[in-house]
Amino acid sequence: MIWDESLLRSNAKVFPLTALRQGEATLSIELEGKTDAVSLGLHQRIRDTVQAVQNRCAELDLQGDPEKTGLPLTLQPLEQPVLEAYTSALRRTARTLKDRAQLLSDFIEAAQGPMQAIKVEQGAGAVAISEAIPPKLRNIVILDASTAVRKIVHADRSVRPVENFRPEHQKNFSQVRIHQILSGGGRSTIEAYFKGGEASPVSMEVIDIVREHIATARAFLIFTFKKARIDLVDALGRDMTRAGINLRETTTEGKARFEFLTWGNHEGINGFEHCDIVIMVGTIHRGHLDLAGTLKAQLHDLSAPTPSERLHELAESEVAHAIYQGASRGSCRRVNNGLAGAMDLYIIHRSKELAQTLAPVMPNAIWSYREPKHIRRAHEDAKTQVMLEQVVVFLHSLPDHVHKVSTTEAKKQMGLTGSTKAETMLFTRACRLLHIDEHGWEHEGRSFVRAASDALSGHA
């Protein structure tokens, strides 16, 4: 068999405890007043299963878990007709519960087998894994250009890399110029710039880049995040149009001169090779809980350790993998005599280590750092920025009706134990960087307080 992408031997289902609690609370409201056996049984099953995860996580707090191994979680399986009745009932709640209905459905199905409760730096939850590649498939040739940078695939020791390719046989990126803007590029940071009626500072950075290349570039490809609290594609397009940029312009071949893609569509898609300017408005970041589950799945071992240092490494390598795959949608995808097509790539990402991380898959690319003109330059303390991102992600996950939360409760739900002075200092420094205009929350005394406008508009 020939496998033309990264090979992950097992599937991971990850259930964040915060999301499970929110799902349970929403379901409780939805089922209020219903007395039929299915509704009552479903509510009780969800409540008991979420409580089991919570209890195991509390045990991890008490006994400590420095290697982030977690604790096994096994529940009495439901009879198949009962399970089908519960999942069917959850499907009927999809209109009101939305994504939480699918989360709860997946959760009670996963609870039919073994799971692992786990707490990592960015949260707590449960993990279940299942075989993705049948054991009978033993001879597989993997064609994956990201292997050199994507560390998660290296966890599977049964995969042996081919190392007899000479450097001169590798694609040469000497015609690709990479311009990194050293600024926070996570979803929450990017979204926070889009407030009010004026053009966003992020849009202004993009507009400046477009204006620099508009006379000579063939076409532009702009990456950003999928619609969540804000439709970033729509917001960027609106700001660019107001700045006088014609987004409906076409090339001489009749192709769109301005293309937009969202993260999630950065792999396995073609048709954008005419774009010689690629702008990444933020970079997709995988959470530590998600990565811990994926690592356990790749090792096919729920009890495998997932220490923080390993998860940090995997997170950075996943950013590099996504950037490389996204960049490869543009004109550098084409190869002529071993040379990648000429292209300018702009990336908003805070870490200077990115250049070194990407070097193995983009050899000889010309790298430079572009000073941000409208958005804030990244704080030099990368660890503080990572902690700030964790705080912001937590705050944005809170229900709209929550306007204030204590720092003690926040740390508890984020899985921060305060067991080390370094962790406590990082959290304190991150709280000082929280800005109400950028993040929608501020640190006030011993609490986080939501901005009044956010409370009224429903924005987290």
KOLSEMI-633697 format. One record per residue (C-alpha): residue number from 0; residue in one letter; y negated, x, z. Coordinates in steps of 0.1 Angstrom, whole numbers, always signed. Layout:
BEGIN
PT   volum   donu      c2      c1      c3
PT     NUM      a       Y       X       Z
...
This chain:
BEGIN
PT   volum   donu      c2      c1      c3
PT       0      m      +0      +0      +0
PT       1      i     -36     +11      -8
PT       2      w     -62      +0     +18
PT       3      d     -97      +3      +5
PT       4      e    -118      +2     +38
PT       5      s    -115     +13     +74
PT       6      l     -81      +5     +89
PT       7      l     -81     -11    +123
PT       8      r     -44     -16    +133
PT       9      s     -50     -45    +157
PT      10      n     -75     -73    +161
PT      11      a     -96     -76    +193
PT      12      k    -109    -108    +208
PT      13      v    -137    -101    +233
PT      14      f    -150    -128    +256
PT      15      p    -182    -118    +275
PT      16      l    -183    -134    +310
PT      17      t    -219    -144    +306
PT      18      a    -211    -163    +274
PT      19      l    -180    -179    +290
PT      20      r    -201    -191    +320
PT      21      q    -227    -206    +296
PT      22      g    -200    -222    +276
PT      23      e    -184    -237    +306
PT      24      a    -217    -251    +319
PT      25      t    -225    -266    +285
PT      26      l    -190    -282    +282
PT      27      s    -193    -296    +317
PT      28      i    -225    -315    +306
PT      29      e    -208    -326    +274
PT      30      l    -178    -340    +292
PT      31      e    -197    -356    +320
PT      32      g    -185    -392    +326
PT      33      k    -154    -388    +305
PT      34      t    -122    -398    +323
PT      35      d     -95    -394    +297
PT      36      a     -67    -370    +304
PT      37      v     -76    -345    +276
PT      38      s    -113    -342    +287
PT      39      l    -103    -338    +323
PT      40      g     -76    -313    +316
PT      41      l     -97    -293    +292
PT      42      h    -125    -290    +317
PT      43      q    -102    -279    +344
PT      44      r     -84    -254    +321
PT      45      i    -117    -238    +311
PT      46      r    -130    -237    +346
PT      47      d     -98    -221    +360
PT      48      t     -96    -196    +332
PT      49      v    -133    -185    +335
PT      50      q    -129    -183    +373
PT      51      a     -98    -161    +368
PT      52      v    -118    -136    +347
PT      53      q    -147    -137    +372
PT      54      n    -123    -130    +401
PT      55      r    -107    -100    +383
PT      56      c    -141     -86    +375
PT      57      a    -151     -90    +412
PT      58      e    -119     -70    +421
PT      59      l    -131     -43    +397
PT      60      d    -164     -42    +416
PT      61      l    -146     -38    +449
PT      62      q    -120     -11    +439
PT      63      g    -141      +7    +413
PT      64      d    -130     +15    +378
PT      65      p    -146     +47    +366
PT      66      e    -124     +49    +335
PT      67      k    -132     +13    +325
PT      68      t     -95      +5    +323
PT      69      g     -98     -30    +336
PT      70      l     -72     -52    +352
PT      71      p     -45     -73    +336
PT      72      l     -51    -110    +334
PT      73      t     -21    -134    +329
PT      74      l     -23    -172    +331
PT      75      q      +3    -199    +329
PT      76      p      +5    -208    +292
PT      77      l      -1    -243    +281
PT      78      e     +25    -263    +262
PT      79      q     +17    -263    +225
PT      80      p      +8    -300    +222
PT      81      v     -16    -297    +251
PT      82      l     -32    -266    +236
PT      83      e     -36    -284    +203
PT      84      a     -52    -314    +220
PT      85      y     -77    -291    +239
PT      86      t     -87    -271    +208
PT      87      s     -91    -304    +188
PT      88      a    -113    -318    +216
PT      89      l    -134    -286    +214
PT      90      r    -139    -289    +177
PT      91      r    -154    -323    +182
PT      92      t    -180    -308    +205
PT      93      a    -191    -283    +179
PT      94      r    -223    -302    +170
PT      95      t    -237    -299    +206
PT      96      l    -219    -267    +218
PT      97      k    -223    -249    +185
PT      98      d    -209    -214    +186
PT      99      r    -198    -219    +222
PT     100      a    -172    -244    +211
PT     101      q    -155    -218    +190
PT     102      l    -158    -192    +218
PT     103      l    -140    -216    +242
PT     104      s    -114    -225    +217
PT     105      d    -106    -189    +210
PT     106      f    -106    -182    +247
PT     107      i     -80    -208    +257
PT     108      e     -58    -197    +228
PT     109      a     -61    -160    +238
PT     110      a     -52    -171    +274
PT     111      q     -18    -181    +262
PT     112      g      -9    -144    +262
PT     113      p     -19    -112    +281
PT     114      m     -55    -103    +285
PT     115      q     -74     -76    +303
PT     116      a    -105     -82    +324
PT     117      i    -130     -53    +320
PT     118      k    -165     -43    +332
PT     119      v    -185     -18    +312
PT     120      e    -222      -7    +313
PT     121      q    -234     -36    +292
PT     122      g    -214     -64    +308
PT     123      a    -181     -78    +318
PT     124      g    -155    -101    +302
PT     125      a    -119    -104    +290
PT     126      v    -101     -88    +260
PT     127      a     -71     -99    +241
PT     128      i     -55     -80    +212
PT     129      s     -31     -89    +184
PT     130      e     -13     -70    +157
PT     131      a     -32     -68    +124
PT     132      i      -9     -45    +105
PT     133      p     +28     -54    +105
PT     134      p     +50     -25    +119
PT     135      k     +71     -26     +87
PT     136      l     +42     -13     +67
PT     137      r     +46     +24     +73
PT     138      n     +33     +40     +41
PT     139      i      -4     +32     +36
PT     140      v     -30     +52     +17
PT     141      i     -64     +45     +33
PT     142      l     -95     +50     +11
PT     143      d    -124     +50     +35
PT     144      a    -156     +69     +28
PT     145      s    -167     +64     +64
PT     146      t    -138     +81     +81
PT     147      a    -157    +113     +88
PT     148      v    -183     +95    +109
PT     149      r    -165     +64    +122
PT     150      k    -148     +76    +154
PT     151      i    -131     +43    +162
PT     152      v    -106     +48    +134
PT     153      h     -96     +82    +148
PT     154      a     -81     +65    +179
PT     155      d     -50     +56    +158
PT     156      r     -30     +88    +159
PT     157      s      -6     +75    +133
PT     158      v     -33     +80    +107
PT     159      r     -34    +116     +93
PT     160      p     -65    +126     +74
PT     161      v     -62    +145     +41
PT     162      e     -81    +177     +46
PT     163      n     -75    +197     +14
PT     164      f    -106    +184      -5
PT     165      r    -129    +213     -13
PT     166      p    -167    +208      -6
PT     167      e    -175    +210     -42
PT     168      h    -153    +179     -48
PT     169      q    -174    +158     -24
PT     170      k    -202    +136     -36
PT     171      n    -235    +155     -34
PT     172      f    -265    +136     -20
PT     173      s    -292    +162     -29
PT     174      q    -311    +136     -48
PT     175      v    -313    +113     -18
PT     176      r    -343    +115      +5
PT     177      i    -339    +100     +39
PT     178      h    -370     +91     +59
PT     179      q    -363     +82     +96
PT     180      i    -389     +63    +116
PT     181      l    -382     +73    +152
PT     182      s    -386     +39    +168
PT     183      g    -364     +13    +185
PT     184      g    -343      -5    +158
PT     185      g    -321     -28    +178
PT     186      r    -322     -66    +171
PT     187      s    -341     -75    +203
PT     188      t    -367     -48    +197
PT     189      i    -373     -58    +160
PT     190      e    -375     -95    +168
PT     191      a    -400     -89    +196
PT     192      y    -425     -76    +170
PT     193      f    -426    -110    +153
PT     194      k    -450    -131    +173
PT     195      g    -481    -150    +165
PT     196      g    -495    -159    +131
PT     197      e    -506    -124    +121
PT     198      a    -484    -100    +101
PT     199      s    -458     -83    +123
PT     200      p    -462     -46    +129
PT     201      v    -427     -41    +115
PT     202      s    -437     -59     +83
PT     203      m    -468     -37     +81
PT     204      e    -445      -6     +82
PT     205      v    -424     -21     +53
PT     206      i    -456     -31     +33
PT     207      d    -469      +5     +36
PT     208      i    -436     +19     +22
PT     209      v    -436      -6      -6
PT     210      r    -471      +2     -16
PT     211      e    -463     +39     -17
PT     212      h    -435     +33     -42
PT     213      i    -446      +2     -60
PT     214      a    -459     +21     -91
PT     215      t    -428     +41     -97
PT     216      a    -398     +24     -80
PT     217      r    -374      +4    -100
PT     218      a    -364     -20     -72
PT     219      f    -363     -24     -34
PT     220      l    -334     -33     -11
PT     221      i    -344     -44     +24
PT     222      f    -318     -47     +52
PT     223      t    -324     -66     +84
PT     224      f    -306     -88    +109
PT     225      k    -291    -123    +103
PT     226      k    -310    -153    +114
PT     227      a    -308    -159    +152
PT     228      r    -339    -167    +173
PT     229      i    -360    -156    +143
PT     230      d    -353    -157    +105
PT     231      l    -363    -121     +99
PT     232      v    -358    -123     +61
PT     233      d    -381    -153     +59
PT     234      a    -407    -136     +83
PT     235      l    -407    -104     +63
PT     236      g    -410    -122     +30
PT     237      r    -438    -143     +43
PT     238      d    -458    -112     +55
PT     239      m    -451     -93     +23
PT     240      t    -463    -122      +2
PT     241      r    -495    -126     +22
PT     242      a    -501     -89     +16
PT     243      g    -501     -95     -21
PT     244      i    -465     -84     -30
PT     245      n    -448    -105     -56
PT     246      l    -413    -109     -43
PT     247      r    -403    -128     -75
PT     248      e    -410     -99     -97
PT     249      t    -382     -87    -119
PT     250      t    -372     -54    -136
PT     251      t    -372     -50    -174
PT     252      e    -335     -58    -173
PT     253      g    -343     -92    -156
PT     254      k    -329     -82    -122
PT     255      a    -348     -90     -90
PT     256      r    -372     -62     -80
PT     257      f    -370     -72     -43
PT     258      e    -336     -78     -28
PT     259      f    -328     -87      +9
PT     260      l    -294     -82     +27
PT     261      t    -285     -88     +63
PT     262      w    -263     -67     +85
PT     263      g    -227     -80     +80
PT     264      n    -232     -78     +43
PT     265      h    -235     -40     +42
PT     266      e    -199     -35     +31
PT     267      g    -178     -46      +1
PT     268      i    -206     -60     -19
PT     269      n    -220     -47     -52
PT     270      g    -248     -56     -76
PT     271      f    -277     -38     -59
PT     272      e    -273      -4     -76
PT     273      h    -306      -9     -94
PT     274      c    -324      -5     -61
PT     275      d    -337     +30     -57
PT     276      i    -357     +23     -25
PT     277      v    -336     +11      +5
PT     278      i    -355      +1     +37
PT     279      m    -335      -6     +69
PT     280      v    -356     -28     +92
PT     281      g    -335     -20    +122
PT     282      t    -299     -10    +126
PT     283      i    -270     -30    +138
PT     284      h    -257     -19    +172
PT     285      r    -223     -29    +186
PT     286      g    -221     -37    +223
PT     287      h    -200     -17    +247
PT     288      l    -179     -46    +256
PT     289      d    -171     -53    +220
PT     290      l    -163     -16    +214
PT     291      a    -141     -14    +245
PT     292      g    -120     -43    +231
PT     293      t    -119     -27    +196
PT     294      l    -108      +7    +212
PT     295      k     -80     -10    +232
PT     296      a     -69     -28    +200
PT     297      q     -69      +4    +179
PT     298      l     -48     +21    +206
PT     299      h     -28     -11    +209
PT     300      d     -29      -8    +246
PT     301      l     -48     -33    +268
PT     302      s     -47      -9    +297
PT     303      a     -62     +21    +278
PT     304      p     -92     +36    +295
PT     305      t    -126     +31    +278
PT     306      p    -150     +53    +297
PT     307      s    -187     +50    +292
PT     308      e    -191     +84    +275
PT     309      r    -165     +73    +249
PT     310      l    -183     +40    +243
PT     311      h    -216     +57    +238
PT     312      e    -201     +80    +212
PT     313      l    -184     +51    +194
PT     314      a    -217     +31    +195
PT     315      e    -236     +59    +178
PT     316      s    -209     +65    +152
PT     317      e    -208     +27    +144
PT     318      v    -246     +29    +137
PT     319      a    -240     +58    +114
PT     320      h    -211     +40     +96
PT     321      a    -233      +9     +91
PT     322      i    -262     +29     +77
PT     323      y    -240     +48     +54
PT     324      q    -223     +17     +41
PT     325      g    -257      -1     +37
PT     326      a    -272     +29     +19
PT     327      s    -243     +29      -5
PT     328      r    -253      -6     -18
PT     329      g    -283     +11     -34
PT     330      s    -287     +35     -63
PT     331      c    -270     +64     -45
PT     332      r    -237     +44     -51
PT     333      r    -237     +56     -87
PT     334      v    -224     +91     -93
PT     335      n    -232    +114    -122
PT     336      n    -214    +148    -124
PT     337      g    -208    +146     -87
PT     338      l    -244    +138     -78
PT     339      a    -253    +106     -60
PT     340      g    -280     +86     -78
PT     341      a    -316     +94     -67
PT     342      m    -328     +72     -39
PT     343      d    -352     +70     -10
PT     344      l    -338     +56     +22
PT     345      y    -360     +45     +51
PT     346      i    -344     +39     +85
PT     347      i    -359     +26    +117
PT     348      h    -338     +42    +144
PT     349      r    -347     +60    +176
PT     350      s    -321     +88    +178
PT     351      k    -327    +122    +162
PT     352      e    -290    +128    +163
PT     353      l    -285    +105    +134
PT     354      a    -291    +132    +108
PT     355      q    -264    +154    +122
PT     356      t    -240    +124    +125
PT     357      l    -245    +114     +89
PT     358      a    -243    +149     +74
PT     359      p    -205    +149     +68
PT     360      v    -207    +118     +46
PT     361      m    -241    +124     +30
PT     362      p    -241    +162     +24
PT     363      n    -273    +179     +12
PT     364      a    -294    +147     +17
PT     365      i    -331    +156     +22
PT     366      w    -340    +144     +57
PT     367      s    -375    +139     +71
PT     368      y    -392    +121    +100
PT     369      r    -419     +95     +93
PT     370      e    -444     +88    +120
PT     371      p    -447     +51    +127
PT     372      k    -481     +37    +120
PT     373      h    -478      +2    +134
PT     374      i    -447      +1    +157
PT     375      r    -442     +22    +188
PT     376      r    -426     +56    +186
PT     377      a    -394     +58    +205
PT     378      h    -395     +71    +240
PT     379      e    -381    +106    +242
PT     380      d    -357     +96    +269
PT     381      a    -329     +81    +248
PT     382      k    -309     +70    +279
PT     383      t    -338     +50    +292
PT     384      q    -342     +33    +259
PT     385      v    -305     +24    +259
PT     386      m    -308      +9    +293
PT     387      l    -339     -10    +282
PT     388      e    -320     -24    +253
PT     389      q    -292     -36    +277
PT     390      v    -318     -53    +299
PT     391      v    -334     -70    +269
PT     392      v    -301     -82    +255
PT     393      f    -292     -97    +289
PT     394      l    -325    -114    +293
PT     395      h    -323    -129    +258
PT     396      s    -288    -142    +265
PT     397      l    -301    -164    +294
PT     398      p    -304    -202    +287
PT     399      d    -339    -215    +277
PT     400      h    -344    -233    +311
PT     401      v    -341    -200    +331
PT     402      h    -376    -187    +335
PT     403      k    -370    -162    +363
PT     404      v    -341    -141    +374
PT     405      s    -338    -115    +402
PT     406      t    -332     -79    +393
PT     407      t    -302     -80    +417
PT     408      e    -286    -108    +398
PT     409      a    -294     -92    +365
PT     410      k    -277     -59    +375
PT     411      k    -247     -79    +388
PT     412      q    -243     -98    +355
PT     413      m    -249     -66    +335
PT     414      g    -221     -48    +354
PT     415      l    -244     -23    +370
PT     416      t    -232     -14    +404
PT     417      g    -259     +11    +415
PT     418      s    -232     +34    +426
PT     419      t    -251     +65    +413
PT     420      k    -287     +75    +418
PT     421      a    -289     +83    +380
PT     422      e    -280     +47    +371
PT     423      t    -305     +33    +396
PT     424      m    -333     +55    +382
PT     425      l    -325     +46    +346
PT     426      f    -327      +9    +355
PT     427      t    -360     +14    +373
PT     428      r    -375     +33    +343
PT     429      a    -363      +7    +319
PT     430      c    -379     -21    +339
PT     431      r    -413      -2    +336
PT     432      l    -409      -2    +298
PT     433      l    -403     -40    +296
PT     434      h    -433     -55    +279
PT     435      i    -441     -92    +279
PT     436      d    -456     -91    +244
PT     437      e    -428     -72    +229
PT     438      h    -398     -85    +248
PT     439      g    -409    -119    +260
PT     440      w    -402    -110    +296
PT     441      e    -419     -88    +323
PT     442      h    -408     -71    +354
PT     443      e    -426     -86    +384
PT     444      g    -417     -74    +419
PT     445      r    -380     -78    +423
PT     446      s    -376    -103    +394
PT     447      f    -378    -106    +356
PT     448      v    -401    -134    +345
PT     449      r    -401    -151    +311
PT     450      a    -434    -153    +292
PT     451      a    -451    -187    +295
PT     452      s    -452    -191    +258
PT     453      d    -415    -184    +255
PT     454      a    -407    -209    +282
PT     455      l    -426    -236    +263
PT     456      s    -413    -227    +228
PT     457      g    -377    -221    +238
PT     458      h    -377    -185    +226
PT     459      a    -357    -160    +247
